[in-house]
Amino acid sequence: MKKLVLIRHAKSSWDDPFLEDHRRPLAERGYRDAPQMAQRLKRRDIEPDAILSSHAERAKATALITAEILHFPKEDIKLTEELYHASPNKILELVRETKNKVDTLLIFGHNPGFNELIDKLGGSIDNLPTSGQFGFKFDVDKWEEISPKKAKVWFFDYPKKKDN
């Protein structure tokens, strides 16, 4: 069983409209929502074996906050520019390259790629909001075997969701 959790970065700051997009930090709301959402992962007993994150500052900050709360070694977070505005096919390619010893993978990134990948894997969602989490389970032994036919929606959570 392989488990994948897609996590959109927390709310970013637009205080400096001239700052390069990938360098935008988290906004105050992002710093509030990211730890709360990480606590929800913890309550679900989600223990990542690997974390992959976009190198964009807002995604990296969200991943670091989550790693701290889940007691995942921050130095083991893999940052990649390949996730920055990645297509669903590129994200899926990166997932399929994951080592098979990893059973639970968290990926921190961006829309529209995440929305499109969720749809491609059979999830039904209008929009994955900032700090939103979408989990899938795959009844496979190898990441290279994951596909829409083998995907089962595990959960969908976001900061304003009331039933948590």
TORPA-383140 format. One record per residue (C-alpha): z, y, x; chain; residue number from 1. Coordinates in pm, whole numbers. Each point is the difference from the previous one (the first is absolute). Layout:
BEGIN
<torke up="Z" north="Y" east="X" mol="A" seq="NUM"/>
...
This chain:
BEGIN
<torke up="0" north="0" east="0" mol="A" seq="1"/>
<torke up="-105" north="338" east="140" mol="A" seq="2"/>
<torke up="141" north="325" east="-139" mol="A" seq="3"/>
<torke up="-167" north="339" east="37" mol="A" seq="4"/>
<torke up="156" north="332" east="-96" mol="A" seq="5"/>
<torke up="-221" north="309" east="4" mol="A" seq="6"/>
<torke up="207" north="318" east="30" mol="A" seq="7"/>
<torke up="-157" north="342" east="-37" mol="A" seq="8"/>
<torke up="153" north="262" east="226" mol="A" seq="9"/>
<torke up="269" north="225" east="-147" mol="A" seq="10"/>
<torke up="-82" north="351" east="-120" mol="A" seq="11"/>
<torke up="-139" north="213" east="281" mol="A" seq="12"/>
<torke up="55" north="365" east="70" mol="A" seq="13"/>
<torke up="-268" north="262" east="-50" mol="A" seq="14"/>
<torke up="210" north="282" east="148" mol="A" seq="15"/>
<torke up="-261" north="50" east="274" mol="A" seq="16"/>
<torke up="-342" north="-16" east="-165" mol="A" seq="17"/>
<torke up="-171" north="22" east="340" mol="A" seq="18"/>
<torke up="173" north="-305" east="146" mol="A" seq="19"/>
<torke up="-232" north="-295" east="67" mol="A" seq="20"/>
<torke up="28" north="-248" east="-286" mol="A" seq="21"/>
<torke up="125" north="-293" east="209" mol="A" seq="22"/>
<torke up="278" north="220" east="146" mol="A" seq="23"/>
<torke up="156" north="103" east="-333" mol="A" seq="24"/>
<torke up="371" north="-90" east="-15" mol="A" seq="25"/>
<torke up="197" north="-113" east="-301" mol="A" seq="26"/>
<torke up="109" north="256" east="-255" mol="A" seq="27"/>
<torke up="361" north="25" east="-118" mol="A" seq="28"/>
<torke up="-89" north="-224" east="-295" mol="A" seq="29"/>
<torke up="-148" north="-255" east="242" mol="A" seq="30"/>
<torke up="323" north="-10" east="199" mol="A" seq="31"/>
<torke up="187" north="-59" east="-327" mol="A" seq="32"/>
<torke up="-235" north="-262" east="-149" mol="A" seq="33"/>
<torke up="-73" north="-213" east="310" mol="A" seq="34"/>
<torke up="360" north="-123" east="52" mol="A" seq="35"/>
<torke up="49" north="-58" east="-373" mol="A" seq="36"/>
<torke up="-312" north="-213" east="-16" mol="A" seq="37"/>
<torke up="102" north="-191" east="314" mol="A" seq="38"/>
<torke up="330" north="-78" east="-171" mol="A" seq="39"/>
<torke up="-197" north="-150" east="-289" mol="A" seq="40"/>
<torke up="-180" north="-230" east="244" mol="A" seq="41"/>
<torke up="339" north="-100" east="138" mol="A" seq="42"/>
<torke up="129" north="-77" east="-352" mol="A" seq="43"/>
<torke up="-302" north="-229" east="-43" mol="A" seq="44"/>
<torke up="109" north="-180" east="319" mol="A" seq="45"/>
<torke up="-326" north="91" east="170" mol="A" seq="46"/>
<torke up="29" north="-61" east="373" mol="A" seq="47"/>
<torke up="-323" north="85" east="181" mol="A" seq="48"/>
<torke up="-121" north="-214" east="287" mol="A" seq="49"/>
<torke up="-247" north="274" east="96" mol="A" seq="50"/>
<torke up="-67" north="363" east="-81" mol="A" seq="51"/>
<torke up="-339" north="161" east="45" mol="A" seq="52"/>
<torke up="-41" north="374" east="-53" mol="A" seq="53"/>
<torke up="-261" north="270" east="13" mol="A" seq="54"/>
<torke up="55" north="224" east="300" mol="A" seq="55"/>
<torke up="9" north="306" east="-229" mol="A" seq="56"/>
<torke up="335" north="177" east="33" mol="A" seq="57"/>
<torke up="91" north="-37" east="-370" mol="A" seq="58"/>
<torke up="-70" north="-375" east="-3" mol="A" seq="59"/>
<torke up="177" north="-55" east="332" mol="A" seq="60"/>
<torke up="309" north="191" east="-121" mol="A" seq="61"/>
<torke up="10" north="-204" east="-322" mol="A" seq="62"/>
<torke up="-29" north="-324" east="200" mol="A" seq="63"/>
<torke up="279" north="105" east="238" mol="A" seq="64"/>
<torke up="236" north="88" east="-285" mol="A" seq="65"/>
<torke up="-74" north="-332" east="-172" mol="A" seq="66"/>
<torke up="40" north="-199" east="321" mol="A" seq="67"/>
<torke up="342" north="152" east="63" mol="A" seq="68"/>
<torke up="126" north="-88" east="-349" mol="A" seq="69"/>
<torke up="-143" north="-353" east="18" mol="A" seq="70"/>
<torke up="137" north="-52" east="354" mol="A" seq="71"/>
<torke up="-350" north="-56" east="138" mol="A" seq="72"/>
<torke up="-35" north="98" east="369" mol="A" seq="73"/>
<torke up="-178" north="337" east="8" mol="A" seq="74"/>
<torke up="-167" north="-87" east="330" mol="A" seq="75"/>
<torke up="-172" north="-295" east="-172" mol="A" seq="76"/>
<torke up="-185" north="222" east="-249" mol="A" seq="77"/>
<torke up="-370" north="-15" east="81" mol="A" seq="78"/>
<torke up="-166" north="339" east="-42" mol="A" seq="79"/>
<torke up="-377" north="15" east="-37" mol="A" seq="80"/>
<torke up="-255" north="267" east="-67" mol="A" seq="81"/>
<torke up="-208" north="-267" east="-176" mol="A" seq="82"/>
<torke up="218" north="41" east="-312" mol="A" seq="83"/>
<torke up="-54" north="376" east="-18" mol="A" seq="84"/>
<torke up="-224" north="45" east="-308" mol="A" seq="85"/>
<torke up="-103" north="-364" east="29" mol="A" seq="86"/>
<torke up="-226" north="-168" east="-252" mol="A" seq="87"/>
<torke up="136" north="-296" east="-196" mol="A" seq="88"/>
<torke up="-220" north="-231" east="207" mol="A" seq="89"/>
<torke up="143" north="137" east="326" mol="A" seq="90"/>
<torke up="358" north="-39" east="-126" mol="A" seq="91"/>
<torke up="-76" north="-357" east="-108" mol="A" seq="92"/>
<torke up="-156" north="-70" east="342" mol="A" seq="93"/>
<torke up="320" north="121" east="172" mol="A" seq="94"/>
<torke up="213" north="-215" east="-232" mol="A" seq="95"/>
<torke up="-212" north="-307" east="73" mol="A" seq="96"/>
<torke up="51" north="58" east="375" mol="A" seq="97"/>
<torke up="378" north="-31" east="-40" mol="A" seq="98"/>
<torke up="165" north="-280" east="196" mol="A" seq="99"/>
<torke up="79" north="-298" east="-222" mol="A" seq="100"/>
<torke up="364" north="-11" east="109" mol="A" seq="101"/>
<torke up="37" north="318" east="-212" mol="A" seq="102"/>
<torke up="86" north="-86" east="-361" mol="A" seq="103"/>
<torke up="86" north="349" east="-130" mol="A" seq="104"/>
<torke up="-215" north="294" east="106" mol="A" seq="105"/>
<torke up="61" north="366" east="-90" mol="A" seq="106"/>
<torke up="-287" north="245" east="40" mol="A" seq="107"/>
<torke up="45" north="377" east="-15" mol="A" seq="108"/>
<torke up="-308" north="204" east="-74" mol="A" seq="109"/>
<torke up="-202" north="215" east="-233" mol="A" seq="110"/>
<torke up="-203" north="33" east="-315" mol="A" seq="111"/>
<torke up="-273" north="-48" east="-109" mol="A" seq="112"/>
<torke up="-15" north="-313" east="218" mol="A" seq="113"/>
<torke up="322" north="-146" east="-139" mol="A" seq="114"/>
<torke up="-101" north="62" east="-363" mol="A" seq="115"/>
<torke up="-334" north="-168" east="61" mol="A" seq="116"/>
<torke up="154" north="-297" east="182" mol="A" seq="117"/>
<torke up="254" north="-52" east="-280" mol="A" seq="118"/>
<torke up="-287" north="-7" east="-250" mol="A" seq="119"/>
<torke up="-203" north="-232" east="221" mol="A" seq="120"/>
<torke up="291" north="-246" east="21" mol="A" seq="121"/>
<torke up="48" north="-1" east="-376" mol="A" seq="122"/>
<torke up="277" north="254" east="-45" mol="A" seq="123"/>
<torke up="-30" north="246" east="-284" mol="A" seq="124"/>
<torke up="95" north="355" east="92" mol="A" seq="125"/>
<torke up="-127" north="352" east="-61" mol="A" seq="126"/>
<torke up="160" north="143" east="312" mol="A" seq="127"/>
<torke up="248" north="-108" east="266" mol="A" seq="128"/>
<torke up="218" north="312" east="23" mol="A" seq="129"/>
<torke up="160" north="127" east="318" mol="A" seq="130"/>
<torke up="278" north="-238" east="107" mol="A" seq="131"/>
<torke up="-147" north="-256" east="-241" mol="A" seq="132"/>
<torke up="19" north="-370" east="83" mol="A" seq="133"/>
<torke up="-231" north="-275" east="-118" mol="A" seq="134"/>
<torke up="77" north="-360" east="89" mol="A" seq="135"/>
<torke up="-221" north="-308" east="-6" mol="A" seq="136"/>
<torke up="75" north="-366" east="65" mol="A" seq="137"/>
<torke up="-264" north="-240" east="125" mol="A" seq="138"/>
<torke up="32" north="-377" east="-21" mol="A" seq="139"/>
<torke up="-153" north="-55" east="345" mol="A" seq="140"/>
<torke up="121" north="-97" east="347" mol="A" seq="141"/>
<torke up="-231" north="231" east="195" mol="A" seq="142"/>
<torke up="-66" north="370" east="-48" mol="A" seq="143"/>
<torke up="-371" north="-58" east="52" mol="A" seq="144"/>
<torke up="3" north="-205" east="-324" mol="A" seq="145"/>
<torke up="118" north="280" east="-229" mol="A" seq="146"/>
<torke up="-243" north="99" east="-273" mol="A" seq="147"/>
<torke up="3" north="149" east="-350" mol="A" seq="148"/>
<torke up="1" north="-353" east="-148" mol="A" seq="149"/>
<torke up="318" north="-88" east="193" mol="A" seq="150"/>
<torke up="181" north="330" east="-68" mol="A" seq="151"/>
<torke up="287" north="31" east="-247" mol="A" seq="152"/>
<torke up="157" north="333" east="-81" mol="A" seq="153"/>
<torke up="362" north="-6" east="117" mol="A" seq="154"/>
<torke up="122" north="349" east="-93" mol="A" seq="155"/>
<torke up="-95" north="366" east="-37" mol="A" seq="156"/>
<torke up="261" north="267" east="61" mol="A" seq="157"/>
<torke up="6" north="376" east="52" mol="A" seq="158"/>
<torke up="266" north="274" east="14" mol="A" seq="159"/>
<torke up="-19" north="110" east="-364" mol="A" seq="160"/>
<torke up="5" north="-355" east="-140" mol="A" seq="161"/>
<torke up="313" north="-27" east="-216" mol="A" seq="162"/>
<torke up="70" north="-373" east="-24" mol="A" seq="163"/>
<torke up="134" north="-44" east="356" mol="A" seq="164"/>
